[in-house]
Amino acid sequence: MQVLQVQLEIRPDPAEVGRARRWARSRLAGSGIADDEPLAETLILLVSELVTNAVVHTGCPAVLRLCLPGTAEDAATVRLEVADASTRAPVPRCVDAAATGGRGLALVDGLADRWGWSPEGAGKRIWCELDRCDEPREAAAAAFAGGLKAYEGLAFEAV
C-alpha cells in the first residue's frame, strides 16, 4: 500500500481556515477520495476544527499535514495532523447552549476514529485518523444532519 504525505503551512490568520479546506479537498481528490464521499466531508470538517483551533488559540503559524492512501483502491486510514508552536495541551471544554464556540474537540472526538496529541519540539502536534470505509460513521451522519448529539456530557450542534 502506498501512502502520500502532504503538508501546508498555515499563517495565524482566520482566512487560512478556508484556504486549508480548499487545499485538503484538492489533495483528497488527487488520492481518489471523491468530494461527495462521507470520508471527505468528515475530513474537511476536521480540518476546519483543528486549523481553527491552531489559528485562534495559539496566534502562531502552524503546519497542516495529511497522510493519504496512494490510490482509491487502497482501503486505508487517513491521518490529519496540525502542528503548532504552543505547548498548551488541547482540552475539551464544557460550554452552555448559548456559547458560540468551545465544541471543536468534542466534535473531533465524535467524528474521528482516533485522535490525540503529543509534544513536538517547542510545540505540539494534534492528530486524528479516519478509517476509510463504505458506510458513513453514525456520529458523522448525525452531525451533518444538523442533529444535536451529546458526547460524554458535552453537547454540540452542527449547523
SEDO-916111 format. One line per field, with one value per residue (C-alpha): z, y, x; residue in one letter; residue number from 1. Coordinates in pm, 1 decimal. Last residue first. Layout:
REM SEDO-916111
w Z:...
v Y:...
u X:...
type a:...
seq NUM:...
//
This chain:
REM SEDO-916111
w 1182.6:1366.6:1727.0:2010.7:2355.3:2611.0:2897.3:2747.4:2394.3:2334.3:1976.1:1848.7:1488.7:1190.6:952.7:907.0:1274.5:1289.0:981.8:1117.0:1451.9:1286.9:1071.1:697.6:527.4:256.4:471.3:503.4:862.3:988.6:1198.0:1416.6:1511.8:1733.6:1724.8:1990.8:2046.8:2113.1:1951.2:1920.5:2229.6:2157.4:2072.5:2030.8:1794.7:1686.9:1472.7:1423.9:1428.5:1797.2:1931.8:1667.5:1752.2:2122.5:2033.2:1846.5:2093.3:2255.8:2041.3:2006.9:2362.3:2413.2:2476.3:2763.8:2728.3:2866.1:2719.4:2556.5:2645.0:2391.9:2576.1:2578.6:2436.5:2154.0:1841.3:1617.2:1445.7:1285.9:1182.6:968.5:908.2:650.1:724.2:443.5:186.8:-101.8:-425.2:-448.4:-473.7:-263.3:65.4:237.7:518.0:553.8:728.8:839.2:971.7:1211.5:1241.1:1580.4:1736.2:1952.5:2033.5:1725.6:1446.7:1595.6:1698.5:1356.7:1189.6:1404.6:1351.5:981.0:902.6:1098.3:886.5:571.6:697.6:763.0:415.7:251.6:443.7:354.0:-18.0:-200.4:-268.7:-403.8:-243.6:-529.7:-394.5:-603.6:-494.5:-132.9:-206.7:-375.4:-84.1:166.1:-15.4:-25.4:346.3:436.0:235.4:421.6:756.8:647.9:647.8:1030.5:1023.0:1214.6:890.1:791.9:617.0:411.8:417.6:207.3:294.7:33.1:139.5:-93.9:0.0
v 2397.5:2102.4:2105.8:2017.0:1878.5:1774.6:1538.2:1246.9:1320.6:1450.8:1497.7:1759.8:1696.9:1905.6:1608.4:1650.8:1586.8:1283.3:1124.9:1195.6:1038.2:728.3:679.5:686.3:345.1:243.6:252.5:457.2:471.8:827.0:943.2:1244.7:1440.8:1727.6:1801.8:2015.0:2297.4:2359.3:2030.2:1819.8:1733.9:1483.5:1493.5:1257.5:1134.8:808.0:706.8:1074.3:1218.5:1229.1:1319.6:1588.3:1730.9:1729.0:1897.2:2174.3:2246.4:2561.7:2819.0:3029.0:2968.0:2977.4:2602.3:2608.1:2504.3:2215.3:2232.3:1971.8:2038.4:2068.1:2087.6:2422.4:2384.5:2626.6:2628.5:2444.6:2107.8:2008.6:1645.8:1459.9:1085.2:888.2:517.0:270.2:72.8:132.4:102.2:481.1:516.8:647.6:646.2:981.7:1122.0:1484.9:1750.3:2102.3:2313.0:2601.9:2970.1:3128.3:3309.2:2998.2:2966.2:3110.0:2986.4:2642.9:2585.3:2695.7:2456.8:2169.2:2242.1:2321.4:2019.5:1803.6:1934.3:1860.9:1507.1:1442.4:1554.8:1359.5:1037.8:1065.9:1057.5:1355.1:1521.6:1194.8:1030.3:919.6:1045.0:1361.7:1433.3:1423.5:1663.7:1911.1:1895.2:1948.9:2264.1:2405.9:2335.2:2485.1:2800.0:2835.9:2805.0:3040.6:3334.5:3316.9:3435.4:3279.8:3162.5:2796.9:2595.6:2310.5:1947.4:1633.5:1267.7:1005.3:643.1:343.5:0.0
u -2530.0:-2379.1:-2496.3:-2271.0:-2329.9:-2073.2:-2155.2:-1966.3:-2087.3:-2435.4:-2553.2:-2794.2:-2887.1:-2780.3:-2792.0:-2418.3:-2356.3:-2583.6:-2423.1:-2076.6:-2162.1:-2305.5:-1997.3:-2055.3:-2055.0:-1807.6:-1496.7:-1179.5:-1065.5:-1037.8:-746.4:-685.6:-377.6:-271.1:101.6:265.8:511.8:882.1:979.1:665.5:461.9:186.0:-182.0:-472.2:-736.7:-896.1:-1192.8:-1265.1:-1617.3:-1713.5:-1370.7:-1324.7:-1668.0:-1587.9:-1258.2:-1438.0:-1718.5:-1582.9:-1754.7:-2068.8:-2188.3:-2567.1:-2600.4:-2355.4:-1994.4:-1793.6:-1445.3:-1223.0:-858.7:-576.1:-243.9:-61.5:290.0:210.4:427.6:180.8:148.0:-182.7:-218.5:-472.1:-443.2:-640.4:-658.0:-660.7:-853.4:-614.8:-815.6:-856.5:-480.4:-190.3:-382.5:-346.2:-132.6:-237.5:-31.8:-130.5:157.5:105.3:196.4:134.6:-164.0:-206.2:-577.3:-745.9:-517.7:-445.3:-807.4:-931.4:-686.2:-814.3:-1184.0:-1170.9:-951.3:-1197.6:-1488.5:-1286.8:-1221.0:-1588.5:-1695.2:-1412.9:-1489.4:-1858.4:-1766.8:-1918.7:-1583.1:-1438.4:-1134.8:-907.8:-575.5:-580.2:-936.8:-823.8:-538.7:-776.2:-1018.0:-733.0:-616.8:-970.1:-1018.8:-679.2:-755.8:-1084.9:-908.3:-630.1:-871.5:-860.9:-495.7:-205.8:-39.6:-73.1:198.0:58.0:166.5:149.1:209.4:118.4:81.8:126.0:0.0
type v:a:e:f:a:l:g:e:y:a:k:l:g:g:a:f:a:a:a:a:a:e:r:p:e:d:c:r:d:l:e:c:w:i:r:k:g:a:g:e:p:s:w:g:w:r:d:a:l:g:d:v:l:a:l:g:r:g:g:t:a:a:a:d:v:c:r:p:v:p:a:r:t:s:a:d:a:v:e:l:r:v:t:a:a:d:e:a:t:g:p:l:c:l:r:l:v:a:p:c:g:t:h:v:v:a:n:t:v:l:e:s:v:l:l:i:l:t:e:a:l:p:e:d:d:a:i:g:s:g:a:l:r:s:r:a:w:r:r:a:r:g:v:e:a:p:d:p:r:i:e:l:q:v:q:l:v:q:m
seq 159:158:157:156:155:154:153:152:151:150:149:148:147:146:145:144:143:142:141:140:139:138:137:136:135:134:133:132:131:130:129:128:127:126:125:124:123:122:121:120:119:118:117:116:115:114:113:112:111:110:109:108:107:106:105:104:103:102:101:100:99:98:97:96:95:94:93:92:91:90:89:88:87:86:85:84:83:82:81:80:79:78:77:76:75:74:73:72:71:70:69:68:67:66:65:64:63:62:61:60:59:58:57:56:55:54:53:52:51:50:49:48:47:46:45:44:43:42:41:40:39:38:37:36:35:34:33:32:31:30:29:28:27:26:25:24:23:22:21:20:19:18:17:16:15:14:13:12:11:10:9:8:7:6:5:4:3:2:1
//
